Amino acid sequence: MKQAMIIINPSSGKEEALQYVSSVEGILRDKGYMVMVKETEKELDATHFCIHACEECYDLVVSIGGDGTLHETINGLMNQGHRPKLGIVPLGTVNDFARALQIPLNPEEAIRTLTSSRVKVVDIGRLNDRLFANVVAAGSLAESLSSVTSDDKSRFGSFAYIKEGIKELINHSAHPLVIHHDGQVWEGESPLFLAALTNSVGGFEQLAPDAAVDDGLIHCFIIKDLNIFKTLTVSLSLLLGNLKENKDVIYFTAKKISVSSSESVRTNVDGEEGPPLPIELRILPRHIEVIVPEKE
């Protein structure tokens, strides 16, 4: 019999996550799965649960929660000989990975997607010794984004990041960065370096409009050191989806990248606080299978 594991963060979605478990269980059992439910209680629980699912050769793992739960779950797939298919029921405030895959953000509709026979094979990124699904940011702005509160994300959604970002950029805080990518190098002052796998970053679905989940590329943006006026124009470019066309932004694609600094600089990974520089990034092309909606 096929085996499925449901990994659920009971505190996600304004603590509404548990009410969806029985619906997911019912759908999976109707599809012939034997179902195991695992609730997270502390950091890295989702990763450990997913590692167990890989080791026991489960056929499917379903993540019910926000981007943090999904990030931990995906990290359980690292270096595994067997990787189950992934199902996603997004309950967070941003849900970038689900947006990029056109998985409904409404939980009931996302649960119905689990009946789909369509699977998308997608890229995953590797940062040092961990995986990421959406974005890595480095610089003073990345540090400020990590401080966005859950309340602000719930109240303002994606604009919570814009609000915090503009406040940081106006303070004109930049760091010296050295960025090596596919045999080239950039060196200069920057408040923010972004490396995106998908078109949706921080809930803005057009930050990297050319990015596809299976194009084998990391889409990168270096924001140059800005004054207040240029900060506003870059923010407008972000909202309009033409950030890479802005003259104060350097855009490139790469498969392998390293970022370092002579100063202490932290990162933000998939919306969570990440490790300090230096970091190394690389693409793992077509690395995991995700259940996505049937084509209309």
C-alpha positions in Angstrom: 0.0 0.0 0.0 1.2 3.6 -0.7 2.3 5.6 2.3 1.8 9.3 2.9 3.0 11.5 5.7 1.2 14.7 6.7 3.5 17.2 8.4 1.5 19.9 10.1 2.4 23.0 12.0 -0.6 23.4 14.4 0.2 27.1 15.0 0.0 28.1 11.3 -2.9 29.9 9.7 -4.1 31.6 12.9 -4.0 28.2 14.5 -6.5 26.8 12.0 -4.2 24.1 10.6 -5.6 21.2 12.6 -9.1 21.6 11.2 -7.7 20.7 7.7 -6.0 17.5 8.7 -9.1 15.3 8.5 -9.9 16.6 5.0 -6.4 15.8 3.8 -6.5 12.4 5.4 -9.8 11.6 3.7 -8.6 12.6 0.3 -5.3 10.6 0.7 -7.1 7.5 1.9 -9.5 7.7 -1.0 -6.5 7.7 -3.2 -5.2 4.5 -1.6 -2.6 5.9 0.8 -1.9 4.7 4.3 -1.6 8.0 6.2 0.7 9.1 9.1 0.1 12.5 10.7 3.0 14.3 12.4 2.6 17.6 14.3 5.6 20.0 14.8 6.3 21.2 18.3 9.7 22.8 17.9 12.3 24.0 15.4 13.5 21.3 12.8 10.7 18.9 13.7 9.4 19.0 10.1 12.9 18.3 8.8 13.3 15.2 11.0 9.8 14.0 10.1 10.6 14.3 6.4 13.9 12.5 6.8 12.0 9.6 8.3 9.6 9.6 5.4 12.5 9.4 3.0 14.2 6.6 4.9 11.0 4.6 5.1 10.4 5.2 1.4 7.1 7.1 1.8 5.4 7.9 -1.5 4.1 11.4 -0.5 4.8 14.1 2.1 2.2 16.8 2.6 3.2 20.1 4.3 0.4 22.0 6.0 1.7 25.3 7.2 3.5 28.4 6.2 6.8 29.0 4.3 8.8 28.2 7.4 7.2 24.7 7.7 7.7 24.1 4.0 11.3 25.2 4.2 12.0 22.8 7.0 10.1 20.0 5.2 12.1 20.5 2.0 15.3 20.3 4.0 14.5 16.8 5.0 14.9 15.8 1.3 18.5 16.8 1.2 21.0 14.1 0.3 18.2 11.4 0.3 18.4 8.5 -2.0 14.6 8.3 -2.1 12.6 11.6 -2.2 8.8 11.4 -1.8 6.5 13.6 -3.9 5.5 16.8 -2.1 2.0 18.1 -1.5 1.4 21.7 -0.2 -1.4 23.2 1.8 -0.3 26.8 2.3 -1.4 28.5 5.5 1.2 31.3 5.8 1.0 35.0 5.0 3.3 34.9 1.9 3.4 31.4 0.5 5.9 32.2 -2.3 6.5 28.6 -3.4 2.8 27.8 -3.7 2.3 31.1 -5.6 5.0 30.2 -8.1 3.5 26.7 -8.7 -0.1 28.2 -9.0 -1.2 26.1 -6.0 -4.3 27.8 -4.6 -3.7 30.0 -1.5 -7.2 29.1 -0.2 -6.6 26.0 2.0 -9.8 24.2 0.9 -8.9 24.6 -2.8 -5.3 23.6 -2.1 -6.5 20.4 -0.4 -8.6 19.6 -3.5 -5.4 20.0 -5.5 -4.0 16.9 -3.8 -6.4 14.8 -6.0 -4.5 16.1 -9.0 -2.6 13.6 -11.1 -0.3 16.3 -12.4 3.2 16.6 -10.9 5.8 19.3 -11.6 9.5 18.6 -11.3 11.1 21.7 -9.9 14.5 23.2 -9.1 15.7 23.6 -5.5 18.6 25.8 -4.3 21.4 24.8 -2.0 22.9 27.3 0.4 26.0 26.0 2.1 24.6 22.9 3.9 20.9 23.6 3.6 18.2 23.8 0.9 16.0 26.7 -0.1 12.9 26.9 -2.2 12.5 30.6 -3.0 15.0 33.3 -2.1 18.2 34.1 -0.3 18.8 37.8 0.6 22.0 39.2 2.0 22.8 42.7 3.3 21.5 45.2 5.8 18.0 45.1 4.1 17.9 41.3 4.5 18.6 41.7 8.2 15.7 44.1 8.6 13.4 41.8 6.7 14.0 39.1 9.3 12.7 41.5 11.9 9.2 41.8 10.3 6.8 40.6 12.9 4.1 38.0 12.3 1.5 40.6 13.3 2.8 43.0 10.6 2.8 40.2 8.0 -0.8 39.3 8.9 -1.9 43.0 8.8 0.0 44.2 5.8 0.9 41.0 3.8 3.7 41.6 1.3 3.7 45.3 2.0 5.1 44.6 5.5 8.4 43.9 3.7 8.2 47.0 1.6 7.5 49.2 4.7 10.5 47.7 6.6 12.7 47.8 3.5 12.1 51.4 2.7 12.8 52.4 6.3 16.1 50.5 6.1 17.1 51.9 2.7 16.4 55.5 3.8 18.9 54.9 6.6 21.4 54.3 3.8 23.0 51.3 5.3 25.1 49.4 2.8 27.8 46.7 3.2 30.8 45.9 1.0 30.0 42.7 -1.0 32.1 40.5 -3.2 29.9 38.3 -5.5 31.4 35.6 -7.7 29.0 34.0 -10.2 29.8 31.5 -13.0 33.4 32.8 -13.5 32.6 36.5 -13.1 32.9 38.9 -10.1 31.2 42.0 -8.8 32.5 44.0 -5.9 31.0 47.1 -4.4 28.7 48.6 -1.7 25.1 47.3 -1.6 22.3 47.2 0.9 20.8 44.1 -0.7 21.7 41.1 -2.8 18.8 38.8 -3.8 19.0 35.3 -5.3 15.6 34.1 -6.4 14.4 30.7 -7.7 10.8 31.6 -8.4 8.9 34.6 -9.8 7.3 35.2 -6.4 9.4 36.8 -3.6 7.9 38.1 -0.4 4.5 37.8 -2.1 5.4 40.0 -5.0 4.8 37.7 -8.0 6.6 39.8 -10.5 9.9 40.5 -8.7 11.6 38.0 -11.1 9.0 37.6 -13.8 11.4 35.6 -16.0 12.1 33.0 -13.3 10.6 29.6 -13.8 10.5 26.8 -11.3 12.4 24.5 -13.6 14.7 26.7 -15.7 17.9 25.6 -13.9 18.9 29.1 -13.0 19.2 31.4 -10.0 17.9 34.9 -10.8 20.0 37.5 -9.0 19.7 41.2 -8.2 22.3 43.6 -6.7 20.8 46.8 -5.4 23.3 49.6 -5.7 24.0 52.0 -2.8 21.0 54.3 -3.0 19.9 57.8 -1.9 16.3 58.4 -0.7 15.0 59.3 -4.2 16.5 56.3 -5.8 15.1 54.1 -3.0 11.6 55.2 -4.0 12.2 54.5 -7.7 13.6 51.0 -6.9 10.6 50.3 -4.7 8.3 51.4 -7.5 10.1 49.1 -10.0 9.6 46.3 -7.6 5.8 47.0 -7.4 5.6 47.2 -11.2 7.5 44.0 -11.8 10.4 45.6 -13.8 13.1 45.6 -11.1 15.8 44.2 -13.4 15.3 47.2 -15.8 16.1 49.8 -13.1 19.5 51.5 -13.7 20.3 51.2 -10.0 19.9 47.4 -10.1 22.3 44.8 -11.5 20.6 41.7 -12.7 22.1 38.4 -13.8 21.4 34.6 -13.8 23.8 31.9 -12.6 24.1 28.3 -11.5 26.7 28.8 -8.8 27.3 31.9 -6.7 29.4 32.9 -3.7 28.9 36.0 -1.6 31.3 37.4 1.0 32.0 40.6 2.8 34.8 42.2 4.9 32.0 43.1 7.4 29.6 41.0 9.5 26.5 40.5 7.2 23.6 38.3 7.9 21.2 36.7 5.4 17.5 35.9 5.1 16.5 32.5 3.6 12.9 31.8 2.5 11.7 34.5 4.9 13.6 33.2 7.9 16.9 34.4 9.5 19.8 32.7 7.7 23.6 32.2 8.3 26.1 35.1 8.1 28.3 35.6 5.1 30.2 34.0 3.4 27.7 31.8 1.6 27.8 29.6 -1.5 24.7 29.0 -3.6 24.1 26.5 -6.3 21.1 25.2 -8.2 19.8 21.6 -8.0 17.9 21.3 -11.2 14.6 19.4 -11.3 15.2 18.1 -7.9 11.8 17.5 -6.3 8.3 16.5 -7.5 5.4 18.6 -6.4 1.6 18.0 -6.9 0.2 20.9 -8.8 -3.4 21.7 -10.1 -4.6 20.0 -13.3 -4.3 22.1 -16.4 -7.5 23.8 -17.2 
